[in-house]
């Protein structure tokens, strides 16, 4: 049975402090934990080696014995006589990570010859935080304008969430504890949902303001009158001043998009008039326009 260099396995020097050992072990154990590397036999093997190295080096008595005999361990006939003495340390102290399937028998022959069986040495464990998940939710502009419930499926799990009115395109919100399950009793990860809001065929959103282009017939633009205009919550009737020019803009206060998480606050709706020039005039209409032209 070959000598195993536990210091090399943990990537530390022989004069490393207990705190150095603890930090090195926690970092490597998290990286190679079987629950975080499913079906990875190399990671499982490495995880066992790391546990074994920590089992020895984190225990001052075992570390002393290991440092004392090292590569000459096979010639230390006192190992067997001391084996029972060191057994008292197998059930306490130190920091160890274990996979859910670990039966405590994964340590090397080198370890068991030097320190005895590890089957009863299972100890307290550190928990790993679960993996964070990311997801996308697609909404229409109308959906994003109102607080409502949505169901999203993440990793095979259905979650019913509340979408706040005024959510922005590409905005990401965090749902704490809705990510992957923790390892060894560690906390669950978080879920990050990014909202994708589709372009609307009528309204353009800029921040909390909405922009709308409305066709205005030539006669109303010249003579004035009324024009029905769509808003996010219904239609409103606007008065049109005589002589309204093409691209005239009208601002409707508070008729825009709801402000995120500010109940009762809204942006504005900016209406742009596009004068509709008639193209299918009959002879009588054309004659009237010629008469107006002559008068001017």
Secondary structure, DSSP 4 states (H G I P E B T S, - for coil): -----HHHHHT--TT--HHHHHHHHHHHHHHH-GGGSTT-HHHHHHHHHHHHHHHHHTSHHHHHHHHHHGGGGGG-THHHHHHHHHGGGGGSSS-B---TT--S--S-HHHHHHH---TT----BPPBPPPPEEEEEEE-HHHHTS-EEEEEEETTEEEEEEEPTTPPTT-EEEETT-SSPPBTTPPP--EEEEEEEPPPSS-EEETTEEEEEEEEEHHHHHH-EEEEEEETTEEEEEEE-TTPPTT-EEEETT-SPBPTT-TT-B--EEEEEEEE--S---HHHHHHHHHHHHH-
